[in-house]
Amino acid sequence: MEKAVEDLQHRLSSTISDMLKRLDSTGLRQMQGDAFRCCARCCDDSKLGHEQLPSCIESCGQNMQRAQQQVEAEIQNFQQRFQRCAMGCQDKVRDEMGPSANLGDFTAQQKMVECLRGCTEEHIKIIPAMEKRLTQAVKEAQKAKLPK
């Protein structure tokens, strides 16, 4: 059972990882570069007083920070949804096998793996919509003006 569960976890995590790589290459990396260049312009601007420099630098990273927070929130929500599904699998197996169910029992493990497989498939289907939302959020964050 452990191998089957590990395979499911790997499949789900690699699908998420692929999505994050696409987000990085289609917008997040560019935003990070823009933020660093903006910070450099703040430092190069001799007209800025030393009290204004920190706020200039801070404002350079706000768009990137906002986009990263949205990505983190989506991933966290996704993980919570998957955990709830997995907990539902445990409940389902216990309900099917009775009050004295031993989740270490071979039959229980098989049922658990099948249910987790369903959770994995269901959640992999959610990823394209999540990626679309995140891509849109990154595009909107990119549109926001940086100082200087």
C-alpha positions in Angstrom: 0.0 0.0 0.0 2.8 2.4 0.9 4.2 2.2 -2.7 0.8 2.9 -4.2 0.2 5.9 -1.9 3.6 7.2 -2.6 3.0 6.9 -6.4 -0.3 8.9 -6.0 1.5 11.5 -3.9 4.2 11.8 -6.5 1.8 12.1 -9.4 -0.1 14.9 -7.6 3.0 16.8 -6.5 4.7 16.6 -9.9 1.5 17.9 -11.5 1.5 20.9 -9.1 5.2 21.3 -9.6 4.7 21.5 -13.4 2.0 24.1 -12.9 4.3 26.2 -10.7 7.1 26.0 -13.3 4.8 27.3 -16.0 3.7 30.1 -13.7 7.3 31.0 -13.1 8.2 31.0 -16.7 5.1 32.9 -17.9 5.2 35.7 -15.4 6.6 35.3 -11.9 10.2 35.3 -13.0 9.7 38.4 -15.0 8.0 40.1 -12.1 10.9 39.2 -9.8 13.4 40.6 -12.3 11.3 43.8 -12.6 11.2 44.1 -8.8 15.0 43.8 -8.5 15.6 46.3 -11.3 13.2 48.7 -9.6 15.2 48.3 -6.3 18.4 49.1 -8.2 16.8 52.2 -9.7 15.8 53.3 -6.2 19.4 52.9 -5.0 20.7 54.7 -8.0 18.4 57.7 -7.6 20.5 60.3 -5.9 17.4 62.5 -5.5 15.9 60.1 -3.0 16.7 60.9 0.6 17.9 58.2 2.9 14.4 58.2 4.6 12.7 57.6 1.2 14.9 54.8 0.0 13.4 52.0 2.2 9.8 52.8 1.1 10.9 53.0 -2.6 12.5 49.6 -2.3 9.5 48.1 -0.4 7.1 49.4 -3.0 9.1 47.6 -5.7 8.4 44.2 -4.3 4.7 44.7 -3.6 3.4 43.3 -6.9 5.6 40.3 -6.6 4.6 39.7 -3.0 0.9 40.0 -3.9 1.3 37.4 -6.7 3.2 35.1 -4.4 0.6 35.4 -1.7 -2.1 34.4 -4.2 -0.1 31.4 -5.3 0.5 30.3 -1.7 -3.2 30.8 -0.8 -4.3 28.7 -3.8 -1.9 25.9 -3.1 -2.9 25.9 0.6 -6.6 25.7 -0.3 -5.8 22.9 -2.7 -3.9 21.0 -0.1 -6.7 21.4 2.5 -9.2 20.2 0.0 -7.1 17.1 -0.8 -6.6 16.4 3.0 -10.4 16.6 3.5 -10.9 14.1 0.7 -8.3 11.8 2.2 -9.9 12.0 5.6 -13.2 11.2 3.9 -11.6 8.0 2.5 -10.6 6.9 6.1 -14.2 7.5 7.2 -15.6 5.7 4.3 -13.4 2.6 4.8 -14.2 2.6 8.6 -17.9 2.8 7.8 -17.7 0.0 5.3 -15.7 -2.3 7.5 -17.5 -1.7 10.7 -16.6 -0.2 14.1 -13.7 -2.7 14.8 -12.1 -1.9 11.4 -8.3 -2.2 11.3 -7.0 0.2 8.7 -3.9 -2.0 8.6 -5.9 -4.9 7.2 -5.2 -5.7 3.6 -8.7 -5.2 2.4 -9.0 -1.9 4.2 -5.7 -0.8 2.6 -6.9 -1.7 -0.8 -10.1 0.2 -0.3 -8.1 3.2 1.0 -5.8 3.2 -2.0 -8.7 3.1 -4.4 -10.4 6.0 -2.6 -7.2 8.0 -2.5 -6.7 7.3 -6.2 -10.1 8.9 -6.8 -9.1 11.9 -4.6 -5.9 12.2 -6.7 -7.8 12.1 -10.0 -10.4 14.5 -8.8 -7.8 17.0 -7.6 -5.6 16.7 -10.7 -8.7 17.8 -12.7 -8.9 20.9 -10.5 -5.4 22.1 -11.4 -6.1 23.6 -14.8 -8.7 25.9 -13.4 -6.4 26.8 -10.5 -3.6 27.5 -13.0 -5.9 29.7 -15.0 -6.8 31.8 -11.9 -3.2 32.1 -10.9 -2.1 33.1 -14.4 -4.7 35.8 -14.4 -3.7 37.0 -11.0 0.0 37.2 -12.1 -1.0 39.2 -15.2 -3.0 41.6 -13.1 -0.1 42.0 -10.7 2.2 42.6 -13.6 0.0 45.5 -14.8 0.4 47.4 -11.5 2.9 50.2 -11.8 6.2 50.0 -10.1 7.8 53.2 -8.8 10.2 55.0 -11.1 
